[in-house]
Amino acid sequence: MEKNGLGKRLNAVRKDKGLTSDKLSEMCNINATYLRQIEGGTKMPSLPVFISICNALKVSPDYLLRDELEENEVTAIREIEELWEKVPPSRQALVLEMIRAALTHNE
């Protein structure tokens, strides 16, 4: 896993949310120096720290790890979600019925 990719994305999200590294580290109960090391790519967070960071930033783990992850079910779900948002409300019932029909077709 490339630590620098995770760190850069984490840094960008933190700044986009208007948080300082001191504030985010406080929210995650970690040392600010440790957070800066994660953002700089010299340290990799433990799973509990990573989850804490995701929760504090209100961002999904796959967003922070997107450079590392291969396509998976989350990728497909996000694509479906993006397509759904483009469907006008007047056609959503039809689209939903089409999806249900496709899923039950071979049962």
C-alpha positions as CSV (number, residue, x, y, z in Angstrom):
1,M,0.0,0.0,0.0
2,E,1.3,3.4,-0.9
3,K,1.3,5.5,2.2
4,N,1.8,8.7,0.3
5,G,-1.4,8.4,-1.7
6,L,-3.4,7.8,1.5
7,G,-1.7,10.7,3.2
8,K,-2.3,13.1,0.3
9,R,-6.0,12.3,0.1
10,L,-6.4,12.5,3.8
11,N,-4.7,15.9,3.8
12,A,-6.9,17.2,1.0
13,V,-10.1,16.0,2.8
14,R,-9.0,17.5,6.1
15,K,-8.4,20.8,4.5
16,D,-11.6,20.7,2.5
17,K,-13.5,20.2,5.7
18,G,-11.7,23.2,7.2
19,L,-9.9,21.3,9.9
20,T,-6.4,21.8,11.1
21,S,-4.2,18.8,11.8
22,D,-4.4,19.7,15.5
23,K,-8.2,19.7,15.5
24,L,-8.5,16.4,13.6
25,S,-6.0,14.7,15.8
26,E,-7.9,15.9,18.8
27,M,-11.1,14.5,17.3
28,C,-9.4,11.2,16.8
29,N,-7.6,11.1,20.1
30,I,-4.2,10.8,18.5
31,N,-1.1,12.9,18.6
32,A,-1.0,15.8,16.0
33,T,2.6,14.8,15.0
34,Y,1.4,11.3,14.3
35,L,-1.4,12.6,12.1
36,R,1.1,14.8,10.2
37,Q,3.3,11.7,9.7
38,I,0.4,9.8,8.2
39,E,-0.4,12.7,5.9
40,G,3.2,13.0,4.9
41,G,3.4,9.3,4.1
42,T,6.0,8.3,6.7
43,K,3.5,6.4,8.9
44,M,0.6,4.1,8.2
45,P,-2.4,4.3,10.6
46,S,-3.6,1.3,12.5
47,L,-7.1,0.1,11.6
48,P,-8.7,1.7,14.7
49,V,-7.0,5.0,14.0
50,F,-8.0,4.8,10.3
51,I,-11.6,4.2,11.3
52,S,-11.5,7.0,13.7
53,I,-10.2,9.3,11.0
54,C,-12.9,8.2,8.6
55,N,-15.6,8.8,11.2
56,A,-14.2,12.2,12.1
57,L,-14.0,13.4,8.5
58,K,-17.4,11.7,7.7
59,V,-15.7,10.0,4.7
60,S,-15.8,6.4,3.6
61,P,-12.7,4.3,3.8
62,D,-12.9,3.5,0.1
63,Y,-12.7,7.2,-0.7
64,L,-9.4,7.5,1.2
65,L,-8.1,4.2,-0.2
66,R,-9.4,4.6,-3.8
67,D,-5.9,4.7,-5.3
68,E,-5.2,1.3,-3.7
69,L,-8.5,-0.6,-4.1
70,E,-9.4,-2.6,-7.2
71,E,-12.9,-2.3,-8.4
72,N,-15.3,-4.0,-6.0
73,E,-19.0,-4.0,-5.0
74,V,-18.7,-0.5,-3.5
75,T,-17.5,0.8,-6.9
76,A,-20.5,-0.8,-8.6
77,I,-22.9,0.6,-5.9
78,R,-21.4,4.1,-6.3
79,E,-21.9,3.9,-10.1
80,I,-25.6,2.8,-9.6
81,E,-26.0,5.7,-7.2
82,E,-24.6,8.2,-9.7
83,L,-26.9,6.8,-12.4
84,W,-29.9,7.0,-10.1
85,E,-29.3,10.7,-9.4
86,K,-29.6,11.4,-13.1
87,V,-33.0,9.8,-13.3
88,P,-35.8,12.3,-13.2
89,P,-38.3,11.7,-10.3
90,S,-41.0,11.0,-12.8
91,R,-39.1,8.0,-14.1
92,Q,-37.6,6.6,-10.9
93,A,-40.5,4.2,-10.3
94,L,-40.0,2.7,-13.8
95,V,-36.3,2.4,-13.2
96,L,-36.8,0.7,-9.9
97,E,-39.3,-1.8,-11.4
98,M,-36.7,-2.5,-14.2
99,I,-34.0,-3.3,-11.6
100,R,-36.4,-5.5,-9.7
101,A,-37.4,-7.4,-12.9
102,A,-33.7,-7.9,-13.8
103,L,-32.9,-9.2,-10.4
104,T,-35.8,-11.7,-10.3
105,H,-35.7,-12.7,-14.0
106,N,-33.7,-15.9,-13.4
107,E,-35.1,-17.0,-10.1
